[in-house]
Amino acid sequence: MTDNFAIEIRDLTKDYDRVTVVDHLNFQVNENEVFGLLGPNGAGKTTTILMMLGLAEPTSGSVRVFGFDPTREPLKVKSIVGYLPEEVGFYTDMTARENLEFIADLNNIGREETRRRVDEVLDLVGLAEKKDTPTGKFSRGMRQRLGIADVLIKRPKLVILDEPTSGLDPQGINQLLDLIAGLPGLGTTVLLSSHQLYQVQRVCHSIGILSRGKMVIEGPIDKLGREAMAGGRYVIEVETARPAPELVEVVRKINGVLGVEAHDNTMNITSEADLRGDIAKAVVQSDVPLVQIKVHEFSLDDIYMKYFKES
């Protein structure tokens, strides 16, 4: 094990009554990234999270959270990890501020520091103006944002979120996703467990897909898209102001280009690497106006369905 990862899991296995729920699982989460843990119900996501938190003991294998063993060092792990379950609970007769002060007291944070942190996290989640409102009057979206404030009050190095947008309206979802996307910039790593693939694609840097307790595929989304849908190759889309058959032949000769499909004024170029610079140069030199050039981004839905079906 190393200390270079926020989470490092090796050969992690969990059996319940001779049924293997997590099966020799291996993956890593880098510091200061948002990692999406995906999979259908029963895939082993919740059990894996419980072992990360020290709330379930592995049958075999190991978990490290910033180098700490959750089973042997649960208090150290809990001191640096914040966990937001799907259903967030607060004392409804207490205000937002009072709920957070209660959590701060449980984490042995001093009174003056608590005041400062409560103001800080309420402002961060957009609830500063509601700090003296009883949480029983909060909408679900407000409770979810207060839940984020709850886990941030102790300034964790890692936040684990389980279906955080469940039941929210579109505005609430967008607000929460923006908040999650900004956490790595504050020095907080995020593990996001969700069924909402488009939300995962919006905020996550890397993903892992679980099926029947096993990791089907893991890595950066753009890399997995190329591996799943294009055999590890890049697909570069080029649009010019007019059709240019002569340009197609020039592009075919660029080192690293594997194929070119042309239709009217567009080209789909398959290549071994990101050759946008070389291709753009060729277009400019041909005196054909370039409208746009981009690397094709594959949908997470496509990636998920391909690997899930194969599993």
C-alpha positions as CSV (number, residue, x, y, z in Angstrom):
1,M,0.0,0.0,0.0
2,T,1.1,3.6,-0.6
3,D,0.0,7.0,0.6
4,N,-0.4,8.3,-2.9
5,F,-4.1,7.6,-3.1
6,A,-7.1,8.8,-1.2
7,I,-8.5,5.2,-1.4
8,E,-6.6,2.1,-2.3
9,I,-8.3,-1.3,-2.3
10,R,-6.6,-4.6,-3.0
11,D,-8.3,-8.0,-3.4
12,L,-11.1,-6.8,-1.2
13,T,-13.7,-9.6,-0.5
14,K,-16.8,-9.7,1.7
15,D,-18.8,-12.8,2.3
16,Y,-22.2,-13.0,4.1
17,D,-23.5,-16.5,4.9
18,R,-21.2,-18.0,2.3
19,V,-22.5,-15.6,-0.4
20,T,-19.7,-13.4,-1.9
21,V,-21.0,-9.8,-2.0
22,V,-17.6,-8.2,-2.9
23,D,-15.3,-10.4,-4.9
24,H,-11.5,-9.6,-4.9
25,L,-12.1,-6.0,-5.7
26,N,-9.2,-3.8,-6.8
27,F,-9.2,0.0,-7.5
28,Q,-7.7,3.3,-6.5
29,V,-9.0,6.8,-6.1
30,N,-6.6,9.7,-6.6
31,E,-6.5,12.6,-4.2
32,N,-8.5,15.7,-5.1
33,E,-10.7,14.0,-7.7
34,V,-14.4,13.0,-8.0
35,F,-14.6,9.3,-8.5
36,G,-17.9,7.7,-9.6
37,L,-18.7,4.2,-8.2
38,L,-21.4,2.7,-10.5
39,G,-23.3,-0.5,-10.7
40,P,-26.9,-1.9,-10.4
41,N,-28.5,-2.7,-7.1
42,G,-26.8,-5.7,-5.5
43,A,-23.5,-4.9,-7.2
44,G,-21.7,-4.5,-3.9
45,K,-21.4,-0.7,-3.8
46,T,-22.9,-0.1,-0.4
47,T,-20.9,-3.0,1.2
48,T,-17.7,-1.6,-0.3
49,I,-18.5,1.8,1.2
50,L,-19.2,0.3,4.6
51,M,-15.8,-1.4,4.5
52,M,-14.1,2.0,3.6
53,L,-15.8,3.5,6.7
54,G,-14.8,0.7,9.0
55,L,-18.5,-0.3,9.5
56,A,-18.0,-3.7,8.0
57,E,-14.9,-6.0,8.3
58,P,-13.5,-7.5,5.1
59,T,-13.4,-11.3,4.8
60,S,-10.1,-10.9,3.1
61,G,-8.1,-8.3,1.2
62,S,-7.4,-4.7,2.3
63,V,-8.7,-1.2,2.3
64,R,-6.6,2.0,2.9
65,V,-8.0,5.5,3.3
66,F,-5.2,7.9,3.1
67,G,-3.0,5.1,4.3
68,F,-5.2,4.2,7.3
69,D,-6.8,0.8,7.8
70,P,-10.6,1.4,8.5
71,T,-10.8,-1.9,10.4
72,R,-7.8,-1.4,12.7
73,E,-7.8,2.4,12.8
74,P,-11.5,3.4,12.6
75,L,-11.3,6.6,14.6
76,K,-8.5,7.9,12.4
77,V,-10.5,7.1,9.3
78,K,-13.7,8.7,10.7
79,S,-11.7,11.9,11.6
80,I,-10.8,12.5,7.9
81,V,-13.9,11.1,6.1
82,G,-17.4,12.6,5.8
83,Y,-20.3,10.3,4.7
84,L,-23.6,11.5,3.3
85,P,-26.1,8.6,3.0
86,E,-29.0,8.7,0.6
87,E,-31.5,9.7,3.3
88,V,-30.2,12.7,5.3
89,G,-31.5,13.1,8.9
90,F,-31.5,16.2,11.0
91,Y,-33.2,17.3,14.2
92,T,-36.2,19.1,12.6
93,D,-36.9,21.4,15.6
94,M,-33.3,22.7,15.5
95,T,-32.1,25.3,13.1
96,A,-29.5,24.7,10.4
97,R,-26.9,26.4,12.6
98,E,-27.8,24.4,15.7
99,N,-27.6,21.1,13.8
100,L,-24.2,21.9,12.6
101,E,-23.0,23.1,16.0
102,F,-24.2,19.8,17.4
103,I,-22.1,17.9,14.8
104,A,-19.1,20.1,15.5
105,D,-19.4,19.4,19.2
106,L,-19.5,15.6,18.5
107,N,-16.2,16.1,16.6
108,N,-14.6,18.0,19.5
109,I,-14.3,21.3,17.6
110,G,-13.9,24.3,19.8
111,R,-16.6,26.9,20.2
112,E,-14.9,29.7,18.4
113,E,-13.7,27.5,15.6
114,T,-17.2,26.0,15.3
115,R,-18.8,29.5,14.8
116,R,-16.3,30.2,12.0
117,R,-16.7,26.8,10.3
118,V,-20.5,26.9,10.5
119,D,-20.6,30.3,8.8
120,E,-18.1,29.1,6.2
121,V,-19.9,25.9,5.2
122,L,-23.4,27.4,5.2
123,D,-22.1,30.1,2.9
124,L,-20.4,27.4,0.7
125,V,-23.7,25.5,0.3
126,G,-25.8,28.6,-0.2
127,L,-27.7,28.4,3.1
128,A,-26.3,31.3,4.9
129,E,-29.6,33.2,4.9
130,K,-31.4,30.1,6.3
131,K,-29.0,29.5,9.2
132,D,-31.7,30.3,11.8
133,T,-34.5,28.4,10.1
134,P,-35.6,25.1,11.6
135,T,-34.6,22.2,9.3
136,G,-38.2,20.9,9.5
137,K,-39.1,23.7,7.1
138,F,-36.4,22.8,4.6
139,S,-37.1,21.4,1.2
140,R,-35.4,18.1,0.2
141,G,-32.8,20.0,-1.8
142,M,-32.0,22.3,1.1
143,R,-31.6,19.3,3.4
144,Q,-29.2,17.7,0.9
145,R,-27.1,20.9,0.8
146,L,-27.2,21.0,4.6
147,G,-26.0,17.4,4.5
148,I,-23.0,18.5,2.5
149,A,-22.4,21.2,5.0
150,D,-22.7,18.6,7.7
151,V,-19.9,16.4,6.3
152,L,-17.7,19.4,5.5
153,I,-17.9,20.8,9.1
154,K,-14.9,18.7,10.2
155,R,-13.0,19.5,7.0
156,P,-12.6,15.9,5.8
157,K,-10.0,14.9,3.3
158,L,-12.6,12.5,1.7
159,V,-16.3,12.8,1.3
160,I,-18.4,9.7,0.3
161,L,-21.8,10.6,-1.2
162,D,-24.5,7.9,-1.7
163,E,-27.1,9.0,-4.3
164,P,-27.0,12.6,-3.2
165,T,-29.4,14.0,-5.9
166,S,-32.1,11.4,-5.2
167,G,-35.6,13.1,-5.2
168,L,-34.3,16.5,-6.2
169,D,-35.8,18.8,-8.8
170,P,-33.6,19.9,-11.8
171,Q,-32.6,23.1,-10.1
172,G,-31.7,21.3,-6.9
173,I,-29.7,18.7,-8.9
174,N,-27.7,21.4,-10.7
175,Q,-26.9,23.3,-7.5
176,L,-25.7,20.1,-5.8
177,L,-23.7,19.0,-8.7
178,D,-22.0,22.4,-9.0
179,L,-21.2,22.1,-5.3
180,I,-19.7,18.6,-5.6
181,A,-17.6,19.5,-8.6
182,G,-16.0,22.3,-6.6
183,L,-15.0,20.2,-3.6
184,P,-11.6,19.0,-5.1
185,G,-10.6,22.6,-5.4
186,L,-11.0,22.9,-1.7
187,G,-8.7,19.9,-1.1
188,T,-11.5,17.3,-0.7
189,T,-11.6,14.0,-2.6
190,V,-15.1,12.8,-3.5
191,L,-16.4,9.3,-4.0
192,L,-19.9,9.5,-5.6
193,S,-22.1,6.5,-5.7
194,S,-25.0,7.0,-8.1
195,H,-27.3,5.5,-10.7
196,Q,-27.6,8.8,-12.6
197,L,-25.1,8.4,-15.3
198,Y,-25.3,11.8,-16.9
199,Q,-24.8,13.4,-13.5
200,V,-21.7,11.2,-12.9
201,Q,-20.3,12.2,-16.4
202,R,-20.8,15.8,-15.5
203,V,-18.8,15.9,-12.3
204,C,-16.6,12.8,-12.2
205,H,-13.0,12.5,-13.4
206,S,-12.8,8.7,-13.1
207,I,-15.3,5.9,-12.6
208,G,-15.4,2.3,-11.6
209,I,-18.3,0.0,-12.7
210,L,-19.2,-2.8,-10.3
211,S,-21.2,-5.9,-11.2
212,R,-21.8,-8.9,-8.9
213,G,-19.1,-7.7,-6.5
214,K,-16.4,-7.4,-9.2
215,M,-14.8,-4.4,-10.8
216,V,-15.8,-4.6,-14.5
217,I,-13.8,-1.5,-15.6
218,E,-12.1,1.4,-13.9
219,G,-10.3,4.6,-15.1
220,P,-10.8,8.1,-16.5
221,I,-14.0,8.5,-18.4
222,D,-12.5,9.8,-21.6
223,K,-10.0,6.9,-21.7
224,L,-12.7,4.3,-21.0
225,G,-14.8,5.7,-23.8
226,R,-12.0,5.2,-26.3
227,E,-11.3,1.7,-25.0
228,A,-15.0,0.7,-25.0
229,M,-16.2,2.3,-28.2
230,A,-13.1,2.9,-30.4
231,G,-10.6,0.2,-29.4
232,G,-8.4,2.7,-27.5
233,R,-8.2,5.0,-30.5
234,Y,-9.1,8.7,-30.8
235,V,-12.0,9.8,-33.0
236,I,-11.5,13.4,-34.1
237,E,-14.3,15.3,-35.7
238,V,-13.5,18.0,-38.2
239,E,-16.0,20.4,-39.8
240,T,-14.9,22.8,-42.6
241,A,-16.7,25.6,-44.4
242,R,-17.0,23.5,-47.6
243,P,-16.3,20.0,-48.9
244,A,-12.6,19.5,-49.7
245,P,-11.7,16.1,-51.2
246,E,-8.1,17.2,-51.6
247,L,-7.8,17.9,-47.8
248,V,-9.1,14.4,-47.0
249,E,-6.1,12.9,-48.9
250,V,-3.7,15.2,-47.0
251,V,-5.1,14.2,-43.7
252,R,-4.9,10.5,-44.5
253,K,-1.1,10.9,-44.9
254,I,-0.6,12.4,-41.4
255,N,1.6,10.1,-39.3
256,G,-0.7,8.4,-36.8
257,V,-3.9,8.7,-38.7
258,L,-5.5,5.3,-39.1
259,G,-8.6,6.2,-41.2
260,V,-10.7,9.0,-42.5
261,E,-14.4,9.0,-43.2
262,A,-15.6,12.0,-45.1
263,H,-19.2,13.2,-45.7
264,D,-19.9,16.6,-47.3
265,N,-17.9,19.1,-45.2
266,T,-17.1,16.9,-42.2
267,M,-14.5,14.3,-41.5
268,N,-14.3,11.6,-38.8
269,I,-10.7,10.8,-38.3
270,T,-9.5,7.7,-36.4
271,S,-6.0,8.1,-34.9
272,E,-3.5,6.6,-32.5
273,A,-3.2,9.8,-30.5
274,D,-4.8,13.3,-30.2
275,L,-3.6,14.8,-33.5
276,R,-5.8,17.9,-33.5
277,G,-2.7,20.1,-33.8
278,D,-1.4,18.4,-36.9
279,I,-4.9,18.1,-38.4
280,A,-5.6,21.8,-37.8
281,K,-2.3,22.8,-39.3
282,A,-3.1,20.7,-42.4
283,V,-6.5,22.4,-42.8
284,V,-5.1,25.9,-42.4
285,Q,-2.4,25.2,-45.0
286,S,-5.0,23.9,-47.4
287,D,-6.8,27.3,-47.3
288,V,-10.1,25.6,-46.4
289,P,-11.8,27.5,-43.6
290,L,-12.0,25.4,-40.4
291,V,-15.3,25.6,-38.5
292,Q,-14.5,23.3,-35.6
293,I,-12.3,20.4,-34.5
294,K,-12.9,18.2,-31.5
295,V,-12.2,14.8,-30.0
296,H,-15.4,12.8,-29.9
297,E,-16.6,12.3,-26.3
298,F,-18.4,9.0,-25.7
299,S,-21.5,8.8,-23.5
300,L,-21.1,7.2,-20.1
301,D,-24.4,5.5,-20.9
302,D,-22.7,3.8,-23.9
303,I,-19.7,2.8,-21.7
304,Y,-21.8,1.5,-18.9
305,M,-24.1,-0.6,-21.1
306,K,-21.2,-2.1,-23.0
307,Y,-19.3,-3.3,-19.9
308,F,-22.3,-4.1,-17.9
309,K,-23.7,-6.4,-20.7
310,E,-20.3,-8.0,-21.1
311,S,-20.1,-8.7,-17.3
